[in-house]
Every structure is written in structure tokens, then in C-alpha cells.
Amino acid sequence: YNINSSDVCVAGFCWGVWAMTKACEMKLFRCAVGFHPSIKIESMVFGGDQEAITKKAADNAPILLCVAGNDLDNLKPSQ
């Protein structure tokens, strides 16, 4: 099969949402959905800005984050 990753959607769970976000930041996928997202590895391990990579990723591809009550407030929609 000749599949171009830009024609594919990606899904992630917990820490996998960080990898999904990085991939969308690099324009590797057309859209993404993440469940119980945890992208704090960006700042904790790599010293990066988790909000900046999420914004850049969302500028490159539509991203749906499905958050739960105990997820970080900065990942939840503003009310």
C-alpha cells in the first residue's frame, strides 16, 4: 500500500497524546483525537512549552481532546 501519513488520522491516550501532538506539530497527520491527555512530558522531560506545541499542532490539524474531570484545567475548554 502507498499510504501518505497526511491522509491519516491519529489517536492517542494519556502520554500517547504527547506523541500525537508532536506528530501533528510536524504536520504528519491530517487530524487527531486524544483521550485523557497528558502532554506535560514536553515540559517535564524536554523543557519545552506544552501549550505552545499544542497550539502549533492545532494550527496544523484539527485536534479533539477528550478530557476527564481530573485532567489539568489548561486542557479543558474554557467556560
Secondary structure, 3 states (H helix, E strand, C coil): CCCCHHHCEEEEECCHHHHHHHHHHCCCCCEEEEECCCCCHHHHCCCCCHHHHHHHHHHHCCEEEECCCCCCHHHCCCC
